[in-house]
Amino acid sequence: MEGDIITMHDVFTFDQQSVDAGGKVLGGFRLTGIRANAIEQFDKMGIPWEE
C-alpha cells in the first residue's frame, strides 16, 4: 500500500525455453529480485526456490 493506493509488483516471471512437439511450453519460473514476504513462508514450509 502506498497511502490509499494498492501497488503490485511481479515476484516471479516465467522464462519460456521452447515448445515441445506436443505443444507443451517448456521453461521455468524465476524470482524478479523483489523479495516477497512469502519467501520467508516458503523457507518455513520447506518449499524450494532459487534466487
N, C-alpha and C positions, 0 to 999 in steps of 0.2 A: 504494500500500500504506500502510496505517496499522497498523503492528505486523504482526499475523498476518491482518489483515482487508483484503481487496481491496475498494477503493472505485471506483465508476464514476460518471462524470458525462456528460451529453449534451454533445457538442461542436457538433452540428448539430441543427436542428429543421426540419421540413418545414411550410411555410405553404401550406395549400391555398387557392387563389383561387376555383376553381369546378370544375364538371364539365361537359365538352362534351356535345353531343348523342349522341355515340357511347359515353358513359360514361367517357371518359378524364379522370382527375383532373389538373387544371392547377394549377401552383404552382411553388415553388422552395425550395431549402434555404438556411438562414441559420445563421450562427455564433451560438452562445448567449452568447458573451462569454468563455467559458473557452478560453484559447489552448492548444491541444493541441501536443504535441511534433511531431505530424505536419505542422503548418502549416509548419515550417521545411523539412521534406522536400518539401512541395508547392512552395515557393519554389525550391528547388534543381532540381526537375524541370520547372519552368516551368508548373505546373498553376495556372490562375487561380482566385482565390477573393476574396470580399469580406468585409470586417469589418462 
